[in-house]
Amino acid sequence: MDFSYLLHDHNQDGAAGGVLVAILSENHGGKMAEIVPNPFNSHYWYLVRIAIPNCTADFFPALKRRAEGHQKSQSEEELIRYFVNAAEALNNSLDYFYWEHFDKDKHVSDDKFFKSARKQYPELATLADIANAYKHAQRNGKKATNPSLAKASQLVNPGWFEAYANEYGLQGKLHNPSVKAEWIQSLTEAYQFWMQFVNESPEAKQIKESFLKMMLKEQPSKPSNKV
């Protein structure tokens, strides 16, 4: 494979830069590639590079701006967009964990694993309801864990117009649709769950062990040799 164009483009500060790029490209499956981790190759890097930053870089700062009184018309729309993006990305984290560890001979289906994980960890169940309500608009007969999340429209408070009279006559104020406080709290709890997970605390190790156990197929019992 010819990497000469890489050496040409990246050789301004010495040959080493171009050579390193060539090695990383040629050995993308080896240890050298880990110098620049692919966020889609593991659940850890997906969380650290994609899912968690959707909260820390986008959603939480937007929430803070709203709390500080920046109530411009676009601020609520921005917050709704960041909210659903963060919820969907965090919800995908279980998929990344499952497929990273999956062995078809040893493990149950992804659907069965998800149900077990969300049953044991309620914050993940609510997160899934939020993400699926957003994704599907309406659940099409599929029951959400929380009936209050059967439709995407249930994620937000409806917009409304407030009319009042003062010395200047009839006045009005537009209140834009906004994410319901209870779902903001649910997203925050799911974020805290996954933050704990990536911090490799003793609790995180227990969660990982429980996930791996949930993935295992039940082994058929061996026939007894006793007469």
C-alpha positions as CSV (number, residue, x, y, z in Angstrom):
1,M,0.0,0.0,0.0
2,D,1.4,3.4,-1.0
3,F,1.5,5.9,1.8
4,S,3.8,8.4,0.0
5,Y,1.0,11.0,-0.1
6,L,0.7,10.9,3.6
7,L,4.5,11.5,4.0
8,H,4.2,14.4,1.6
9,D,1.3,16.0,3.3
10,H,2.5,15.5,6.9
11,N,6.2,15.9,6.5
12,Q,6.5,19.6,7.1
13,D,7.9,19.1,10.7
14,G,9.9,16.0,9.9
15,A,9.2,12.6,8.5
16,A,8.0,11.1,11.8
17,G,4.6,12.7,11.5
18,G,3.9,11.2,8.2
19,V,5.3,7.8,9.1
20,L,3.1,7.7,12.2
21,V,0.0,8.4,10.2
22,A,1.0,5.6,7.7
23,I,1.5,3.1,10.6
24,L,-1.9,4.0,12.1
25,S,-3.6,3.6,8.8
26,E,-2.0,0.4,7.9
27,N,-2.3,-1.2,11.4
28,H,-5.7,0.1,12.3
29,G,-6.5,-3.1,14.1
30,G,-3.3,-3.2,16.1
31,K,-2.0,-1.5,19.2
32,M,-0.7,1.5,17.4
33,A,-4.3,2.5,16.4
34,E,-5.2,2.9,20.1
35,I,-3.1,6.1,20.2
36,V,-6.1,7.7,18.5
37,P,-9.1,5.6,19.7
38,N,-12.0,5.1,17.4
39,P,-15.1,6.2,19.5
40,F,-17.2,3.5,17.8
41,N,-14.9,0.6,18.6
42,S,-15.7,0.2,22.3
43,H,-18.4,1.2,24.7
44,Y,-15.9,3.1,26.8
45,W,-14.7,5.4,24.0
46,Y,-18.2,5.8,22.7
47,L,-19.3,7.1,26.2
48,V,-16.2,9.3,26.6
49,R,-16.1,10.8,23.1
50,I,-19.8,10.8,22.1
51,A,-22.5,10.1,24.6
52,I,-21.2,12.0,27.7
53,P,-20.0,15.1,25.8
54,N,-23.5,15.4,24.3
55,C,-24.5,16.1,27.9
56,T,-21.5,18.0,29.2
57,A,-20.7,20.1,26.1
58,D,-24.3,20.7,24.9
59,F,-27.2,19.9,27.1
60,F,-26.0,20.9,30.5
61,P,-24.6,24.3,29.3
62,A,-27.8,25.0,27.6
63,L,-29.7,24.2,30.7
64,K,-27.5,26.5,32.7
65,R,-28.1,29.3,30.3
66,R,-31.8,28.9,30.7
67,A,-31.4,28.9,34.5
68,E,-29.5,32.1,34.3
69,G,-32.3,33.8,32.5
70,H,-31.4,33.6,28.9
71,Q,-35.0,33.0,27.8
72,K,-34.7,34.0,24.1
73,S,-37.0,32.2,21.7
74,Q,-34.3,30.0,20.4
75,S,-33.1,28.9,23.8
76,E,-35.9,26.5,24.5
77,E,-35.7,25.0,21.0
78,E,-32.0,24.6,21.5
79,L,-32.5,22.9,24.9
80,I,-35.1,20.5,23.4
81,R,-32.7,19.5,20.6
82,Y,-29.8,19.0,22.9
83,F,-32.0,17.0,25.3
84,V,-33.1,14.4,22.8
85,N,-29.7,14.1,21.2
86,A,-28.2,13.5,24.7
87,A,-30.9,11.0,25.6
88,E,-30.5,9.0,22.4
89,A,-26.7,8.9,22.6
90,L,-26.7,7.7,26.2
91,N,-29.4,5.1,25.5
92,N,-27.2,3.7,22.7
93,S,-24.4,2.9,25.3
94,L,-26.0,-0.4,26.1
95,D,-25.8,-1.5,22.5
96,Y,-22.1,-0.6,22.4
97,F,-21.4,-2.6,25.6
98,Y,-23.4,-5.6,24.3
99,W,-21.9,-5.9,20.8
100,E,-18.3,-5.3,22.1
101,H,-18.7,-8.4,24.4
102,F,-21.1,-10.5,22.2
103,D,-20.3,-14.2,21.5
104,K,-23.2,-15.9,19.7
105,D,-22.4,-19.2,21.3
106,K,-22.5,-17.8,24.9
107,H,-24.9,-14.9,24.9
108,V,-28.6,-14.1,24.7
109,S,-30.1,-11.8,22.2
110,D,-29.6,-8.0,22.5
111,D,-33.3,-7.5,23.2
112,K,-33.3,-9.9,26.1
113,F,-30.2,-8.3,27.5
114,F,-31.7,-4.8,27.3
115,K,-34.8,-5.9,29.1
116,S,-32.8,-7.5,31.9
117,A,-30.5,-4.4,32.3
118,R,-33.4,-2.0,32.3
119,K,-35.3,-4.0,34.8
120,Q,-32.4,-4.0,37.2
121,Y,-31.5,-0.4,36.6
122,P,-34.7,1.7,36.4
123,E,-32.8,4.9,35.3
124,L,-31.9,3.0,32.1
125,A,-35.5,2.0,31.5
126,T,-36.8,5.6,31.7
127,L,-33.9,6.7,29.5
128,A,-35.0,4.1,26.9
129,D,-38.6,5.3,27.1
130,I,-37.4,8.9,26.5
131,A,-35.2,7.9,23.5
132,N,-37.8,5.6,22.0
133,A,-40.6,8.2,22.3
134,Y,-38.3,10.7,20.5
135,K,-37.3,8.1,17.9
136,H,-40.7,6.7,17.1
137,A,-43.0,9.7,17.8
138,Q,-45.5,7.2,19.1
139,R,-44.9,3.7,20.2
140,N,-47.2,2.0,17.7
141,G,-48.7,-0.4,20.2
142,K,-45.5,-1.2,22.0
143,K,-45.9,-0.4,25.6
144,A,-43.4,2.0,27.2
145,T,-42.2,1.2,30.7
146,N,-43.7,4.5,31.7
147,P,-47.1,5.3,30.2
148,S,-46.3,9.0,30.4
149,L,-43.7,8.4,27.7
150,A,-45.8,6.7,25.0
151,K,-45.5,9.8,22.7
152,A,-42.8,12.2,21.9
153,S,-45.1,15.1,22.6
154,Q,-45.1,14.0,26.2
155,L,-41.5,15.0,26.6
156,V,-42.3,18.7,26.6
157,N,-44.6,21.3,28.1
158,P,-46.8,22.8,25.3
159,G,-46.2,26.4,24.3
160,W,-48.8,29.0,25.3
161,F,-49.5,32.7,25.0
162,E,-50.0,34.7,28.1
163,A,-52.2,37.8,27.7
164,Y,-52.5,40.6,30.3
165,A,-53.5,44.2,30.5
166,N,-51.5,47.1,31.9
167,E,-51.3,50.9,31.4
168,Y,-50.1,50.4,27.9
169,G,-53.1,48.3,26.9
170,L,-53.4,44.6,26.1
171,Q,-50.0,42.9,26.2
172,G,-48.8,39.4,25.7
173,K,-45.9,37.0,26.3
174,L,-45.1,33.9,24.3
175,H,-44.0,30.8,26.3
176,N,-42.2,28.4,24.1
177,P,-42.5,24.6,24.4
178,S,-40.0,23.3,27.0
179,V,-38.6,20.0,28.2
180,K,-40.5,18.8,31.3
181,A,-38.5,19.0,34.5
182,E,-39.1,15.3,35.3
183,W,-37.5,14.1,32.1
184,I,-34.5,16.5,32.7
185,Q,-34.1,14.8,36.1
186,S,-34.3,11.3,34.4
187,L,-31.7,12.2,31.9
188,T,-29.5,13.6,34.7
189,E,-29.8,10.3,36.6
190,A,-28.9,8.3,33.5
191,Y,-25.9,10.5,32.9
192,Q,-24.7,10.0,36.5
193,F,-25.1,6.2,36.0
194,W,-22.9,6.2,32.9
195,M,-20.4,8.6,34.4
196,Q,-20.0,6.3,37.4
197,F,-19.6,3.4,34.9
198,V,-16.7,5.0,33.0
199,N,-14.9,6.1,36.2
200,E,-14.2,2.4,37.0
201,S,-15.3,2.7,40.6
202,P,-16.1,-0.4,42.7
203,E,-19.8,0.2,41.9
204,A,-18.9,0.4,38.2
205,K,-17.2,-3.0,38.3
206,Q,-20.2,-4.5,39.9
207,I,-22.5,-3.1,37.2
208,K,-20.2,-4.4,34.5
209,E,-20.2,-7.9,36.1
210,S,-24.0,-7.8,36.3
211,F,-24.2,-6.8,32.6
212,L,-21.9,-9.7,31.6
213,K,-23.9,-12.1,33.7
214,M,-27.2,-10.9,32.1
215,M,-25.7,-11.6,28.7
216,L,-25.0,-15.3,29.4
217,K,-27.3,-18.0,28.1
218,E,-28.6,-20.4,30.6
219,Q,-26.5,-23.6,30.4
220,P,-28.5,-26.8,30.1
221,S,-28.2,-28.9,33.2
222,K,-26.1,-32.1,32.8
223,P,-27.8,-35.4,33.2
224,S,-27.2,-37.0,36.6
225,N,-25.0,-40.2,36.6
226,K,-26.6,-41.4,39.7
227,V,-28.6,-44.7,39.5
